[in-house]
Amino acid sequence: MISSSPDHWDRSFSSTPSGDHTSRGWYQSSAAPSWLMIGDLDPSTSAVDIGAGASVWVDEALDRGWSDLTVLDWSPVALDLSQARLGARAASVTWVEVDVLTWTPPRTFGLWHDRAVLHFLLEDDDRARYGQVLRAATAPGSVVVIGGFGPSGPEMCAGLPVRRQSVADFEALFGTEFTIERTFEQSHVRPDKNTQDYLWVRALRNG
Ligand SMILES: C[S@@+](CC[C@H](N)C(=O)[O-])C[C@H]1O[C@@H](n2cnc3c(N)ncnc32)[C@H](O)[C@@H]1O
């Protein structure tokens, strides 16, 4: 079975005869569901986008006046795509090429944002490690927004198996240190017009 790795994702973001990264199932031309969950958080909030890929979330954050942005992914091809798209604006963003599970956050962030990344972590140990990094990168008052395939979502993405997540899975991730404030079921329309069921959560790190 194919396993998730930087090389796998580099290939997923590379152009092929069947299209470029904007034809991939997870692609969206707007990160509207994320903004729905982020709500009225002040744009002065520091934010990290975990497994950002080549998402336009960072473009939209800059458009909205967010100025303290960190974009993290382990695929250099994906990060290059975003940097090329942003042009000169890329200089105002901190880019981190690393496996999130081995990342030592150098600071905490007011917003942790993850769309379609956590669901690739199948093993309990990896999810526990993700939870440790999440705790190291946040502080009381930090907001966490995570979106991934929900209980009725697909079992695969990008040729990889995923772990479909319920609210109970998020409760297990957050433990007593976070309070889930909001959940949202979204039907993502893929570029090929098929749909996928996402479950989004917004949680607050308790004081
Ligand atoms: C399905 S894509 C989603 C990309 C982006 N968040 C979006 O919404 O378009 C999953 C992304 O997670 C990244 N990723 C997966 N596992 C990772 C890990 N352990 N560390 C860092 N990035 C990872 C991949 O390289 C890829 O860019």
The ligand as an SDF file (V2000), in Angstrom:
LIG
                    3D

 27 29  0  0  0  0  0  0  0  0999 V2000
   -5.2430   16.8250    0.9810 C   0  0  0  0  0  0  0  0  0  0  0  0
   -3.9060   17.9320    1.0770 S   0  0  0  0  0  0  0  0  0  0  0  0
   -4.6870   19.3630    1.7990 C   0  0  0  0  0  0  0  0  0  0  0  0
   -3.9080   20.6250    1.5010 C   0  0  0  0  0  0  0  0  0  0  0  0
   -4.5550   21.8940    2.0370 C   0  0  0  0  0  0  0  0  0  0  0  0
   -4.6960   21.8640    3.4770 N   0  0  0  0  0  0  0  0  0  0  0  0
   -5.8740   22.1670    1.3830 C   0  0  0  0  0  0  0  0  0  0  0  0
   -6.8850   22.2460    2.0610 O   0  0  0  0  0  0  0  0  0  0  0  0
   -5.8770   22.3300    0.1570 O   0  0  0  0  0  0  0  0  0  0  0  0
   -2.9670   17.3010    2.4670 C   0  0  0  0  0  0  0  0  0  0  0  0
   -1.7010   18.1040    2.7340 C   0  0  0  0  0  0  0  0  0  0  0  0
   -1.1390   17.6770    3.9630 O   0  0  0  0  0  0  0  0  0  0  0  0
    0.2560   17.5910    3.8170 C   0  0  0  0  0  0  0  0  0  0  0  0
    0.7280   16.6320    4.8370 N   0  0  0  0  0  0  0  0  0  0  0  0
    0.2940   15.3640    5.0260 C   0  0  0  0  0  0  0  0  0  0  0  0
    0.9270   14.8050    6.0640 N   0  0  0  0  0  0  0  0  0  0  0  0
    1.7770   15.7460    6.5470 C   0  0  0  0  0  0  0  0  0  0  0  0
    2.7050   15.7550    7.6050 C   0  0  0  0  0  0  0  0  0  0  0  0
    2.8840   14.6770    8.3960 N   0  0  0  0  0  0  0  0  0  0  0  0
    3.4110   16.8870    7.8430 N   0  0  0  0  0  0  0  0  0  0  0  0
    3.2240   17.9800    7.0510 C   0  0  0  0  0  0  0  0  0  0  0  0
    2.3670   18.0240    6.0130 N   0  0  0  0  0  0  0  0  0  0  0  0
    1.6440   16.9110    5.7680 C   0  0  0  0  0  0  0  0  0  0  0  0
    0.4660   17.1380    2.3860 C   0  0  0  0  0  0  0  0  0  0  0  0
    1.7620   17.3980    1.9040 O   0  0  0  0  0  0  0  0  0  0  0  0
   -0.6220   17.9320    1.6810 C   0  0  0  0  0  0  0  0  0  0  0  0
   -0.1460   19.1850    1.2900 O   0  0  0  0  0  0  0  0  0  0  0  0
  1  2  1  0
  2  3  1  0
  2 10  1  0
  3  4  1  0
  4  5  1  0
  5  6  1  0
  5  7  1  0
  7  8  2  0
  7  9  1  0
 10 11  1  0
 11 12  1  0
 11 26  1  0
 12 13  1  0
 13 14  1  0
 13 24  1  0
 14 15  1  0
 14 23  1  0
 15 16  2  0
 16 17  1  0
 17 18  1  0
 17 23  2  0
 18 19  1  0
 18 20  2  0
 20 21  1  0
 21 22  2  0
 22 23  1  0
 24 25  1  0
 24 26  1  0
 26 27  1  0
M  CHG  2   2   1   9  -1
M  END
$$$$
